[in-house]
Amino acid sequence: MKHPFAIVALLAIAGLAAVSQLYLPLPLLPLIGRQFGLEPAAAGAALGAFSLAYAVGFLLFGPLSDRLGRKPVMVGGLLALGIVTLLLSQAATPAQLIAGRALQGLATAAFPPAALAYLAESMPARLRLWALAWLSTAFLLAGLVGQIYGGMAGQALGLAWTIALPCPIYLAAAWLLARLPREQRAAAGASLGASYAGLFAVLRKPELRGVYAPALLLMLCFMAFYLGLDRYQGSALRAAGLSPLATRAVAMPGFLMPLAVAVLLPRFGAQRMVSAGLATAAAGLLLASCADGLGLLLLSSVLFVAGVGIGVPSLIARTSALADASWRGQAVSLYTFLMFSGASLGPVLAQTMNGLRASTYFAALAMLMGGALLFSLPRSQSQAAAVKTH
């Protein structure tokens, strides 16, 4: 398999299937609670175990892919994910469930940073943005597809089969990825220990800090937005015939925005697209804070998710452009670590703001997103010059 479009399709499908595991248990928490005798909060620990291991795994596998290559890390991660997921489907105790979910998160974390770096290094220049856009779309759609699959399969097949059914996808994707050509990149000259130490050097680069902080805040607000939507407007939405999954599906056009980014980014540059995405997301949150009626509220969700859909691939493109090939895996792994750390912190923020009125809650999220926009702007002449070249 050497055709670029086939490679992108394979990575997108593998990424969609792998990252969906993060969101798959959300509609299954009542079923998990009944099967393992857990309270809802304790059942939610299965989500937290995955998220924590997933975020930490990015710091492990990014430098490892710099040293060993992208392809071995992707293949090994998918093989491990298939095996761990199959074992998890047979979990009989809460401890086995939580440990299995943590191992799932760690195995899944091998794929995103290595896949993003692989496409950045192996795709022809004219296709690179499209490739990153499709992979970003797959990662965003995983949040919707994982919940829809979990809800439908859990009701029809039960928990064990719902968990086990994606395993052949991971194993088949690993076999196909093993046949891909190796990426063209500079040979790694530093030791693995030096590669991990280099993570801290990457954080000291001011232009990358202007990418990382907005990425964390973007996904933090994304998770908190939908938790707030369910909390404040869940009853009204259900009365209108909209389930939580249907409410999220309304924003489907926003999940496809990375494809538009591939068209617009060469013309306007990554930094301008980052600003456009963060500004659009902030506008959506601001509209939600003053929305009077479900129509405007759903429109605000479309606008906000469109901003997320613009921001995520633009931030990835900015990271890849600023990072040298010898430490691109480190840069991308830190980006994904902070992005999904933001997703993990979103529920904490939502719980912290539990006592606020709906308008104040969404206005606070809009302020955070406005802060992310300001932080992403170049703060020196050298950084401004970098914007023109990337």
C-alpha positions in Angstrom: 0.0 0.0 0.0 1.9 3.1 -1.3 -0.8 5.4 -2.7 -1.0 8.5 -0.5 -4.8 8.5 -0.4 -4.9 4.9 0.7 -2.4 5.7 3.5 -4.5 8.6 4.7 -7.7 6.6 4.6 -6.0 3.8 6.6 -4.7 6.1 9.3 -8.0 8.0 9.5 -10.0 4.8 10.0 -7.5 3.5 12.5 -7.5 6.8 14.4 -11.3 7.0 14.4 -11.6 3.4 15.8 -8.8 3.9 18.4 -9.7 7.3 19.8 -13.4 6.2 19.9 -12.4 4.1 22.9 -12.1 7.3 25.0 -15.8 8.1 24.5 -17.3 4.7 24.1 -18.3 4.1 27.8 -20.1 7.5 28.2 -23.5 6.1 27.2 -22.7 2.8 29.0 -22.1 4.1 32.5 -25.5 2.9 33.8 -24.8 -0.6 32.3 -21.3 -0.6 33.7 -22.7 0.3 37.1 -25.3 -2.4 37.1 -22.9 -5.1 35.8 -20.1 -4.3 38.3 -22.3 -3.1 41.2 -20.9 0.4 41.1 -22.4 3.8 41.9 -22.4 6.2 38.9 -19.4 8.2 40.2 -17.4 5.0 40.7 -18.4 3.8 37.2 -17.0 7.1 35.9 -13.6 6.1 37.2 -13.3 3.9 34.2 -13.3 7.0 32.1 -10.8 8.8 34.3 -8.4 5.8 34.2 -8.4 5.8 30.4 -8.0 9.6 30.1 -5.1 9.8 32.6 -3.1 7.0 31.0 -4.0 8.4 27.5 -2.6 11.8 28.3 0.5 10.5 30.0 1.1 8.1 27.2 1.6 11.0 24.7 4.7 12.0 26.7 6.0 8.5 26.4 5.4 7.6 22.8 6.2 10.9 21.1 9.9 10.8 21.9 9.9 7.0 21.4 8.7 7.5 17.9 11.5 10.1 17.3 13.9 7.4 18.3 12.4 4.2 16.8 10.3 5.6 14.0 6.7 6.4 13.6 5.6 3.1 12.0 6.9 0.7 14.7 5.2 2.8 17.4 1.8 2.9 15.5 1.9 -0.8 14.8 2.9 -1.8 18.3 0.3 0.5 19.8 -2.6 -0.9 17.7 -1.5 -4.5 18.4 -1.4 -3.8 22.1 -4.8 -2.1 21.9 -6.4 -5.1 20.2 -5.0 -7.5 22.8 -5.9 -5.3 25.8 -9.4 -4.6 24.5 -10.1 -8.3 24.1 -8.9 -9.0 27.6 -10.9 -6.0 28.9 -14.1 -7.5 27.5 -13.7 -10.4 29.9 -13.2 -8.2 33.0 -15.1 -9.6 36.0 -14.3 -7.1 38.8 -14.1 -3.3 39.1 -10.4 -3.5 39.6 -10.0 -5.4 36.4 -12.2 -2.9 34.6 -10.3 0.1 35.7 -6.9 -1.5 35.1 -8.0 -2.6 31.7 -9.2 0.9 30.8 -5.9 2.4 31.9 -4.0 -0.1 29.7 -6.3 0.8 26.9 -5.6 4.5 27.3 -1.8 3.9 27.3 -2.0 1.7 24.2 -4.2 4.2 22.3 -1.8 7.0 23.1 0.8 5.4 20.9 -1.2 6.2 17.8 -2.1 10.0 17.5 1.3 11.6 17.9 3.1 9.0 15.8 0.4 9.2 13.1 0.4 13.0 12.9 4.2 13.1 12.7 4.2 10.2 10.1 1.9 12.2 7.8 3.9 15.4 8.3 7.0 13.6 7.2 5.8 11.1 4.6 3.1 12.9 2.6 4.0 14.9 -0.5 3.9 18.6 0.2 0.8 19.2 -1.9 -1.1 16.6 0.1 0.2 17.2 3.6 -2.4 19.6 4.7 -5.2 17.4 3.4 -3.8 14.4 5.1 -3.5 16.2 8.5 -7.1 17.6 8.0 -8.6 14.1 7.4 -6.8 12.7 10.4 -7.9 15.6 12.6 -11.5 15.1 11.4 -11.2 11.4 12.4 -10.0 12.4 15.9 -12.9 14.9 16.3 -15.5 12.5 14.9 -14.4 9.9 17.4 -16.1 11.8 20.1 -19.4 11.4 18.3 -19.0 8.0 16.7 -17.7 6.4 19.9 -20.8 7.5 21.9 -23.2 6.5 19.1 -21.6 3.1 18.7 -21.4 2.6 22.5 -25.0 3.4 23.0 -26.4 1.3 20.1 -24.1 -1.7 20.6 -24.4 -1.7 24.4 -28.2 -1.9 24.2 -28.2 -4.6 21.5 -25.2 -6.8 22.4 -24.3 -6.1 26.0 -21.1 -4.8 27.5 -18.6 -7.6 26.6 -19.4 -7.7 22.9 -19.5 -3.9 22.7 -16.0 -3.7 24.0 -14.6 -6.6 22.0 -16.2 -5.9 18.6 -13.6 -3.3 17.4 -10.6 -5.6 18.1 -10.4 -6.9 14.5 -10.2 -3.3 13.2 -7.1 -2.6 15.4 -5.4 -5.9 14.4 -6.1 -5.5 10.7 -5.0 -1.8 10.8 -1.7 -2.9 12.5 -1.1 -5.5 9.8 -1.7 -3.0 7.0 0.4 -0.3 8.7 3.3 -2.7 9.0 3.4 -2.8 5.2 3.7 1.0 4.8 7.0 2.5 3.7 9.1 4.0 6.4 8.9 7.8 6.7 11.7 9.9 5.3 13.2 11.7 8.3 16.6 12.6 9.8 18.2 9.8 11.8 17.8 10.1 15.5 21.2 10.9 17.0 20.3 11.5 20.6 19.7 8.7 23.2 16.2 7.9 24.2 16.8 9.5 27.6 18.0 12.7 25.9 14.8 12.6 23.8 12.6 12.6 26.9 14.7 15.4 28.5 14.2 17.3 25.3 10.5 17.6 26.2 11.3 20.3 28.7 13.4 22.1 26.1 10.4 22.1 23.8 8.3 23.8 26.5 10.8 26.6 26.7 10.1 27.7 23.1 7.8 30.7 23.4 6.2 30.2 19.9 5.2 26.7 20.9 3.8 27.8 24.3 1.5 30.0 22.2 0.2 26.8 20.7 0.0 24.6 23.7 -2.0 26.8 26.1 -4.7 27.4 23.6 -4.9 23.7 22.8 -5.4 22.9 26.4 -8.1 25.6 26.8 -9.9 24.6 23.6 -10.5 21.0 24.6 -11.2 22.0 28.2 -14.0 24.3 27.0 -15.2 21.6 24.5 -15.9 19.1 27.2 -17.3 21.7 29.7 -19.6 23.1 27.0 -21.5 19.8 26.4 -21.6 19.0 30.1 -23.1 22.4 30.7 -25.5 21.9 27.8 -26.7 18.6 29.3 -26.9 20.1 32.8 -28.8 23.3 32.0 -30.8 22.4 28.9 -31.0 18.6 29.0 -34.7 18.5 30.1 -35.7 21.1 27.6 -33.9 19.3 24.8 -35.4 16.0 25.7 -38.8 17.6 25.8 -38.2 18.8 22.2 -37.3 15.2 21.2 -33.5 15.6 21.2 -31.4 13.1 23.0 -27.9 14.0 24.2 -26.4 12.2 21.2 -28.8 13.9 18.8 -27.8 17.2 20.3 -24.2 16.5 19.5 -25.0 15.3 16.0 -26.6 18.7 15.2 -23.1 20.1 15.3 -21.8 17.6 12.7 -20.9 20.3 10.2 -18.5 21.7 12.8 -16.7 18.3 13.0 -16.0 18.5 9.3 -14.3 21.9 9.4 -10.8 20.5 9.3 -11.4 19.7 5.6 -12.1 23.4 5.0 -8.9 24.3 6.9 -6.9 22.3 4.3 -8.2 24.6 1.6 -7.8 27.9 3.5 -4.6 27.3 5.4 -2.2 27.6 2.4 -3.7 31.0 1.6 -4.0 32.5 5.1 -1.3 30.6 7.1 -1.6 28.5 10.2 -1.5 31.4 12.7 -4.3 33.2 11.1 -6.4 30.0 11.0 -5.7 29.4 14.7 -7.0 32.9 15.5 -10.0 32.4 13.3 -10.8 29.1 15.0 -10.4 30.4 18.6 -12.4 33.5 17.7 -15.2 31.4 16.2 -15.3 29.2 19.3 -15.4 32.2 21.6 -18.3 33.6 19.6 -20.2 30.4 19.9 -19.8 30.3 23.6 -20.8 34.0 23.9 -23.9 33.2 21.9 -24.7 30.3 24.2 -24.5 32.7 27.2 -27.2 34.9 25.9 -29.3 32.4 23.8 -33.0 32.7 24.5 -34.5 29.5 23.1 -33.3 26.1 21.9 -32.8 27.3 18.3 -30.2 29.8 19.2 -28.6 27.4 21.7 -28.2 24.7 19.0 -26.9 27.3 16.6 -24.3 28.3 19.2 -23.2 24.7 19.5 -22.7 24.5 15.7 -20.7 27.7 15.8 -18.6 26.6 18.8 -17.8 23.2 17.3 -16.9 24.8 14.0 -14.4 26.9 15.9 -13.0 23.7 17.5 -12.9 22.1 14.1 -10.9 25.0 12.7 -8.6 25.4 15.7 -7.5 21.8 16.3 -5.9 21.1 12.8 -4.6 24.7 12.6 -2.8 24.2 16.0 -1.4 20.9 14.8 -0.2 22.5 11.5 1.4 25.3 13.5 3.1 22.8 15.8 4.4 20.8 12.9 5.7 23.9 11.1 7.5 25.2 14.1 9.1 21.9 15.0 12.3 20.5 13.5 12.1 16.9 12.2 14.5 15.7 14.8 12.1 16.7 17.7 8.8 16.9 15.9 7.5 13.8 17.8 8.3 15.5 21.1 6.5 18.7 20.0 3.4 16.8 18.7 3.3 14.5 21.8 3.3 17.6 24.1 0.6 19.1 22.0 -1.6 16.0 22.2 -0.8 15.6 25.9 -2.0 19.1 26.7 -5.0 18.9 24.4 -6.3 15.8 26.0 -5.3 17.0 29.5 -7.7 19.8 28.7 -10.4 17.3 27.8 -9.7 15.5 31.1 -10.0 18.7 33.1 -13.2 19.8 31.4 -15.5 17.7 33.7 -13.5 19.1 36.7 -14.2 22.7 35.6 -17.8 21.9 34.9 -18.2 20.5 38.4 -16.4 23.5 39.9 -18.9 25.9 38.2 -21.9 23.8 39.2 -23.6 26.6 41.1 -23.5 29.2 38.4 -26.4 30.3 36.2 -26.4 29.0 32.6 -25.6 32.5 31.2 -22.7 33.0 33.6 -21.4 29.5 33.0 -21.2 29.9 29.2 -19.9 33.5 29.6 -17.0 32.2 31.7 -16.1 29.6 29.1 -16.2 32.4 26.5 -13.8 34.4 28.6 -11.4 31.4 28.8 -11.6 31.0 25.0 -10.9 34.8 24.5 -7.9 34.4 26.8 -6.7 31.5 24.6 -7.0 33.7 21.5 -5.0 36.5 23.1 -2.3 34.0 24.2 -2.0 32.5 20.8 -1.1 35.9 19.1 2.6 36.6 18.4 4.2 38.7 21.1 7.4 39.7 19.4 8.7 40.8 16.0 10.5 37.4 15.6 7.3 35.5 16.2 5.4 37.8 13.9 7.9 37.1 11.2 7.4 33.4 11.8 3.7 33.8 11.2 4.4 35.0 7.7 6.5 32.0 6.9 4.2 29.4 8.4 
